C-alpha cells in the first residue's frame, strides 16, 4: 500500500480519513482503552472478510489486529501453518490430514471435496482366478480343463463369466507372444510341460496357481495386455463356436455364447471399444432373425455409438441400413439414421473398392475356418 498500511484499510469500514471517528466508536463499544481492541468474534468476521471468495488468503498472510499473548503464540502459529497448508492443498484434499482440514474448509471447498471423492475414478484392473478344473477326454487322451474367471476391480463387477482352457492353449499363447514380445517376456516363467502325472491332484493344484500367476504377469505388461493375441486367448474359441452357430441357423444358442463374449470384451478391450462392434452386430442379426426387433435395435444402437468416429468402418453402413428397417418396424424415429446413411454412402462411392454388403453377409464371414 502506498499511503496507508494494509492494516488500516482492512479494518476500516469506510475511508482512512474517518479512522478517528471509527476508533472512538470502537473504544466506547468495547470498553477498552486500546482503540484497536476487538473481541474474538469480531476478529473472526474480519478474518472471513479478508479471505477470498474461494477460501484462499491474499498474500498467504493472516493479519491480526493485536499481537497474541505469549502463551498462545505457539497455538496461533500452528493454526496459521495449517491454514496456509489448507490453501496449498485445496486441489488435493484427500491427504492423510484431510480430517483436520475439513474444519478449515469453507462450504464451497467441502462441496468440491466431496464431489471429487464421489466421482473420483478408481484405477481399473483385471484379476484372474482359476477356481476349478475338470478332466476332459477326446479320442486320443485325457486332459485337464482349467476354469478361468476374470474379475474387474475398481467398481462392482456384476458380470462374472468364466472360460475353460487346457494347458496346450496356454502353451500356444506363450509361443505366439514370444514372437512379438520376447524382450518384454524375458523374466516371465511359463510352467513346464510334464509327461507323466499331469492328472494327479497335486500337479493340478500346482498348475492352477502357476497359470494364474502367469496370466497376471502378462497382464501387467501394457503392450501385451493390449495385444490382439492376448485378447484372442480369452474369446477366440467362443467366437468361433458362436459364429458357427449363426451360419447353422442356431440363433438362440449363438446369442448365449456371443453375449458371454461381449461381457469379456467389456473388460478386455476398454482401450479400443470398436473391437466389440462385430460381436454386437452378430447379436443384431441373431435377434432380428428371432423376430426380436426391439432387442436387435438396442444392440445396434450401441454399436453405432462406438462407430461415430469411425464412419469408414466396414460395419458402419450395413449397420445403419439394418437399424433403419428395425426402427421402422418398431415405430422409432429413423430420420437421423437415414441422413447418416446417405452421407456415408456418398463417401463410400468415391472409393474404388466400394461393395455394399448386408449386415448378415458381413457377420457370417467372421471366423470362417480354412
RAKAZI-V843157 format. One line per field, one symbol per residue. ss: DSSP state (H for helix, E for strand, L for the rest). Layout:
ss: ???
//
This chain:
ss: LLLLLHHHHHLLLLLHHHHHHHHHHHHHHHLLLLLLLLLHHHHHHHHHHHLLLLLLLHHHLLLLLLLLLHHHHHHHHHHHHHHHHHHHLLLLLLLLLHHHHHHHLLHHHHHHHHHHHHHLLLLLLEEEEEEEEEEEELLLLEEEEEEEEEEELLLLLLLLLEEEEEHHHHHHHHHHHHHHHLLLLLLLLLLLLLLLLLLLHHHHHHHHHHHHHHHHHHHLLHHHHLLHHHHHHHHHHHHHHHHHHHHLLLHHHHHHHHHHHHHHHHHHLHHHHHHHHHHHHHHHHHHHHLLLHHHHHHHHHHHHHHLLLLLLLLLHHHHHHHHHHHHHHHLLLLHHHHHHHHHHHHHHHLLLLLLLLLHHHHHHLLLLLL
//
